[in-house]
């Protein structure tokens, strides 16, 4: 876990700090006369999350490319006017946070000088995996959220308070949030809490869970796949690992996961390809190299499956990362 208490009156230094902690950006001061620029950025990295208590002092405008992660801006005062891709502009306030998508160029049109904000970056793959574990099956389609999150009451308010408290404890340097036995559960609590507070297609299912838990044989097979997705699994081998017959495993997967065992293997492998492509530096990797490493030997089929899963070709993911 890494934390930073950053202070500066230099705009370029502030831009570099946001680049290092969150995303590459451009930063321009809109108005200096009423409020001088004075950035205060307190940030902490907690596994798949970066949590910040941020303020700029003066009104600023910022531009980003695709974020590549989910992001919540929850002002403690003031406003943040944003737009992403071709969507309508949104305004984050002290009662309504804004949740941004990993995809689509992002512009922060005006971050008001009186706005101090809780700013949370959430790794997209980690959030999707947490949702899968909670509902017991891979979510179909792209994980998407409504743009607004109510932070004036209910789960949204509780989540924002928890995130801010975790950041303060971690930055203090001597709190329980620094301990390995506590940090892991805190990460899960923040991911779980966001999935319960935000509006998305699986929210009701999480808020009112029902039905049977995933059977042990299915869980054993899924755990084996997630541990070694590059392994050339067959349905027979997975059935042996699960301790049941092939037909029983296939029926259980369709009932509890919504797909066959081998479709699940493919889905996990696609996740790993996506994560590796998004994390690649310029010129480090090729799409075919990564696809082959994760068990995809037919490039055409792989590209079609990838586009269906993530809404873009793998080459575009790699270009965005570079």
Buried (B, 14 or more C-beta within 10 A) or exposed (E): BEBBEBEBEEBEEBBBBBBEBBBEBEBEBEEBEEBEBBBBBBBBBBBBBBBBBBBBBBBBBBBBEBBBBBBBBBBBEBBBBBBBEEEEEBBBBBBBBBBBBBBBEBBBBBBBBBBBBBBBBBBBBBBBBBBBBBBBBBBEEBBBBEBBBBBEEEBBBBBBBBBBBBBBBBBEEEBEBBEEEBBEEBBBBBBBBBBBBBBBEBBEBBEEEEEEEBBEBBBBBBEBBBEEBEEEBEBEBBBBBBEBEBEBBBEBBEEBBBBBBBBBBBBBBBBBBBBBBBEBEEEEBBBEEBBBBBBBEEEEEBBEBBEEBBEBBBEBBBEBBE
